[in-house]
Amino acid sequence: MQEIGIGVMEYLTLATAATGLCWLVARRRRTQLAQRAKKPLWVAWGAELFGVLALILGGRVALADWPNVPSGSMEPTLRVGDYLLVNKLAYGPRLPFTNTAIELGQPQRGDVVVFRYPLDVSVLYVKRLVGMPGDVVSYDHGVVRINGEPFQASVDEAYIGRKPEDRGQFFVHETVAGRERTVKLDDVQPGARVQPAAWMAEGGEEACAVKSAERWRCTVPAGKYLMMGDNRDNSADSRVWGFLDHHEIYGKAVRVLVNFSDLQRSLSAL
């Protein structure tokens, strides 16, 4: 059974509906209201907010969203405090209170994807799409390869975006299926800090063969994706909660709009 969940979009929809009702009533009673010296509170804060909320809702449903990054699981690509521009037209907008999406495109390997957290669908998560349906994803000490291609990774000693939160970690330039990115690994146990609990537990994913936390291989089932954070040793991702269902996809993160703690990151592309 697919959970629907209540999130920001659903609360915004309810607020728009409530103010819209106030607006309709105000329209029907405009003659009586015009004779009053002071507008009732439900008109001032209800009916007059309807237009603003309707515009915001329409934009967020159809075009774009701007969630905030609360954790470091996607470092160094994303930093805590980043506000993201999420293109909802990349895959198609999803209607509030439903799992219905108007399909306009499909996620691709390497996309930074915003989705509904499978264990609490009212919460939005952001991770990188590593494996498509049918892909065989191999993981070895923090780097990945797809469908048997050679591992293509090298230590990025020239990385210039190092922050205080990067202490005890090093950067790796990784190329997978033609897509490049920089990931972050633990200095002492690279690729071993996150246990693939979703695949090791009794009754876990049959599609995965786990040798250890830092070495495993999975075949991604149909209709699902394998998601991972770029901070490979500090990310609750598919290794923890399993593969992501296609219907939980929310949009594609395409740019950092602003980070008020680091304004130089503003408008940077992903």
Residue pairs with C-beta under 8 A, 6 or more apart in sequence:
2 99
2 245
2 247
3 121
4 97
4 98
4 99
4 121
5 116
5 120
5 121
5 122
6 122
7 116
7 121
7 122
7 123
7 124
9 57
9 60
9 61
9 96
10 96
10 97
12 53
12 56
12 57
12 60
12 96
13 57
13 96
13 97
15 53
16 50
16 53
16 54
16 57
18 46
19 46
19 47
19 49
19 50
19 53
20 50
20 54
21 46
22 42
22 43
22 46
22 47
22 50
23 46
23 47
23 50
23 51
25 42
25 47
26 33
26 43
26 46
26 47
27 47
33 39
33 40
33 43
60 88
61 88
61 93
61 94
61 95
61 96
62 88
62 89
62 93
63 87
63 88
63 89
63 93
64 85
64 86
64 87
64 88
64 89
64 251
65 86
65 88
65 114
65 250
65 251
66 83
66 84
66 85
66 86
66 257
67 83
67 84
67 86
67 114
67 124
67 126
68 81
68 82
68 83
68 84
69 78
69 79
69 80
69 81
69 82
69 83
69 84
69 126
70 80
71 80
72 79
72 80
72 165
72 231
72 234
73 127
73 229
73 230
73 231
73 234
73 235
73 236
73 237
74 112
74 126
74 127
74 128
74 229
74 230
74 231
74 235
75 163
75 165
75 166
75 184
75 230
75 231
75 234
76 159
76 161
76 163
76 166
76 171
76 182
76 184
76 230
76 231
77 112
77 128
77 181
77 182
77 230
77 270
78 84
78 112
78 126
78 230
78 253
78 256
78 270
79 163
79 259
79 262
79 265
80 165
80 261
81 259
81 260
81 261
81 262
82 256
82 257
82 258
82 259
82 265
83 256
83 257
83 258
83 259
84 114
84 126
84 253
84 255
84 256
84 257
84 270
85 253
85 254
85 255
85 256
85 257
86 114
86 250
86 251
86 252
86 253
86 254
87 251
87 252
87 253
87 254
88 94
88 250
88 251
89 104
89 105
90 104
90 105
90 251
90 252
90 254
91 101
91 103
91 104
91 105
91 106
91 107
91 249
91 251
91 252
92 101
92 102
92 103
92 104
92 105
93 101
93 102
94 100
94 101
94 102
94 250
95 101
95 102
99 247
101 247
101 249
107 113
107 129
107 132
107 225
107 249
107 252
108 129
108 132
109 129
109 130
109 131
109 132
109 135
109 146
109 176
109 177
109 179
110 128
110 129
110 176
110 177
110 179
110 181
111 128
111 129
111 252
112 126
112 127
112 128
112 129
112 252
112 253
112 254
112 270
113 126
113 127
113 128
113 129
113 225
113 227
113 249
113 250
113 251
113 252
113 253
114 124
114 125
114 126
114 250
114 251
114 252
114 253
115 124
115 125
115 126
115 127
115 227
115 244
115 248
115 249
115 250
116 122
116 123
116 124
116 125
116 248
116 250
117 123
117 124
117 125
117 241
118 241
118 242
118 244
118 245
118 248
119 241
121 248
124 250
126 253
127 227
127 228
127 229
127 235
127 237
127 238
128 181
128 227
128 228
128 229
128 230
129 225
129 226
129 227
130 137
130 144
130 146
130 176
130 226
130 227
130 228
130 238
131 137
131 146
131 218
131 220
131 225
131 226
132 220
132 225
133 220
133 221
133 222
133 223
133 224
133 225
134 219
134 220
134 222
135 146
135 147
135 219
135 220
135 226
136 146
136 147
136 148
136 217
136 218
136 219
136 220
137 144
137 145
137 146
137 217
137 218
137 219
137 220
137 226
138 144
138 145
138 146
138 148
138 216
138 217
139 191
139 214
139 215
139 216
139 217
140 151
140 191
140 214
140 215
141 185
141 190
141 191
141 192
141 214
141 215
142 172
142 183
142 185
142 186
142 190
142 191
142 192
142 214
142 232
142 233
143 151
143 153
143 172
143 174
143 183
143 191
144 174
144 176
144 228
145 151
145 152
145 176
146 176
146 177
147 177
149 176
149 177
152 174
152 175
152 176
153 172
153 173
153 174
153 175
154 172
154 173
155 170
155 171
155 172
155 173
156 171
156 172
156 173
156 182
157 171
159 171
159 182
162 171
166 184
168 186
168 187
168 188
169 184
169 185
169 186
169 187
169 231
169 233
170 184
170 185
170 187
170 190
171 182
171 183
171 184
171 185
172 182
172 183
172 184
172 185
173 180
173 181
173 182
174 180
174 181
174 182
174 183
181 230
182 230
183 230
183 231
183 232
184 230
184 231
184 232
184 233
185 191
185 232
185 233
186 192
186 193
186 233
189 214
189 233
190 214
190 232
190 233
191 213
191 214
191 232
191 233
192 212
192 213
192 214
192 233
193 213
193 232
193 233
193 234
194 213
194 232
194 233
194 234
194 235
194 236
194 237
194 239
194 240
195 213
195 239
195 240
196 208
196 210
196 213
196 216
196 239
196 240
197 204
197 239
197 240
198 204
198 205
198 238
198 239
198 240
198 241
198 242
199 205
199 208
199 210
199 216
199 218
199 239
199 242
200 210
204 242
205 218
205 242
205 243
207 218
207 219
207 220
207 221
208 216
208 217
208 218
208 219
209 216
209 217
209 218
210 216
218 226
220 226
220 243
221 243
223 245
223 246
224 243
224 244
224 245
224 246
225 238
225 243
225 244
225 246
225 249
226 238
226 243
226 244
227 237
227 238
227 243
227 244
228 235
228 237
228 238
228 239
229 235
229 236
229 237
238 244
253 270
254 269
254 270
255 267
255 268
255 269
255 270
256 265
256 266
256 267
256 268
256 270
257 266
257 267
258 265
258 266
258 267
259 265
259 266
